[in-house]
């Protein structure tokens, strides 16, 4: 994974936030929102995976 996957995950998170704000009549999205948490986890996982790949000390 790399920059392309991180960018795609962040775009998915942005789209999820926009959709949830629209669906909630313009109200902010809570971090407890399950859709937000799932999209945020994808971003976190993509960043973590990229960190593993780019770590020169990683022997995996």
TANORCOR-V643841 format. One record per residue. N is the residue number from 1. RES is the residue in one letter. SS is DSSP state (alpha for helix, beta for strand, coil for the rest). PHI is phi as a letter, one per 30 degrees, with the letter a starting at -180 (999 if undefined). OMEGA is omega in degrees with one decimal (NA if undefined). Layout:
# TANORCOR-V643841
n=N res=RES ss=SS phi=PHI omega=OMEGA
n=N res=RES ss=SS phi=PHI omega=OMEGA
This chain:
# TANORCOR-V643841
n=1 res=X ss=coil phi=999 omega=179.9
n=2 res=X ss=coil phi=a omega=-175.6
n=3 res=X ss=alpha phi=d omega=-178.5
n=4 res=X ss=alpha phi=d omega=-179.8
n=5 res=X ss=alpha phi=d omega=177.9
n=6 res=X ss=alpha phi=d omega=179.6
n=7 res=X ss=alpha phi=d omega=179.6
n=8 res=X ss=alpha phi=d omega=179.5
n=9 res=X ss=alpha phi=d omega=178.4
n=10 res=X ss=alpha phi=d omega=176.8
n=11 res=X ss=alpha phi=d omega=176.8
n=12 res=X ss=alpha phi=d omega=178.0
n=13 res=X ss=alpha phi=d omega=179.0
n=14 res=X ss=alpha phi=d omega=179.2
n=15 res=X ss=alpha phi=d omega=178.3
n=16 res=X ss=alpha phi=d omega=179.3
n=17 res=X ss=alpha phi=d omega=-179.9
n=18 res=X ss=alpha phi=d omega=-179.7
n=19 res=X ss=alpha phi=d omega=-179.6
n=20 res=X ss=alpha phi=d omega=176.7
n=21 res=X ss=alpha phi=d omega=178.4
n=22 res=X ss=alpha phi=d omega=-177.2
n=23 res=X ss=alpha phi=d omega=-179.0
n=24 res=X ss=coil phi=c omega=175.8
n=25 res=X ss=coil phi=i omega=176.9
n=26 res=X ss=coil phi=i omega=179.0
n=27 res=X ss=coil phi=d omega=177.8
n=28 res=X ss=coil phi=e omega=-179.7
n=29 res=X ss=coil phi=d omega=177.9
n=30 res=X ss=coil phi=d omega=175.8
n=31 res=X ss=coil phi=d omega=176.6
n=32 res=X ss=coil phi=d omega=179.9
n=33 res=X ss=coil phi=d omega=-176.7
n=34 res=X ss=alpha phi=d omega=178.5
n=35 res=X ss=alpha phi=d omega=177.4
n=36 res=X ss=alpha phi=d omega=-178.5
n=37 res=X ss=alpha phi=d omega=-179.4
n=38 res=X ss=alpha phi=d omega=179.8
n=39 res=X ss=alpha phi=d omega=178.7
n=40 res=X ss=alpha phi=d omega=178.7
n=41 res=X ss=alpha phi=d omega=177.3
n=42 res=X ss=alpha phi=d omega=177.7
n=43 res=X ss=alpha phi=d omega=-178.8
n=44 res=X ss=alpha phi=e omega=179.7
n=45 res=X ss=alpha phi=d omega=179.4
n=46 res=X ss=alpha phi=d omega=178.9
n=47 res=X ss=alpha phi=d omega=-179.9
n=48 res=X ss=alpha phi=d omega=179.4
n=49 res=X ss=alpha phi=d omega=178.5
n=50 res=X ss=alpha phi=d omega=177.5
n=51 res=X ss=alpha phi=d omega=178.6
n=52 res=X ss=alpha phi=d omega=-177.3
n=53 res=X ss=alpha phi=d omega=-176.1
n=54 res=X ss=alpha phi=d omega=-179.4
n=55 res=X ss=coil phi=d omega=-178.0
n=56 res=X ss=coil phi=d omega=-179.4
n=57 res=X ss=coil phi=c omega=180.0
n=58 res=X ss=coil phi=d omega=-178.2
n=59 res=X ss=coil phi=c omega=-177.3
n=60 res=X ss=coil phi=d omega=NA
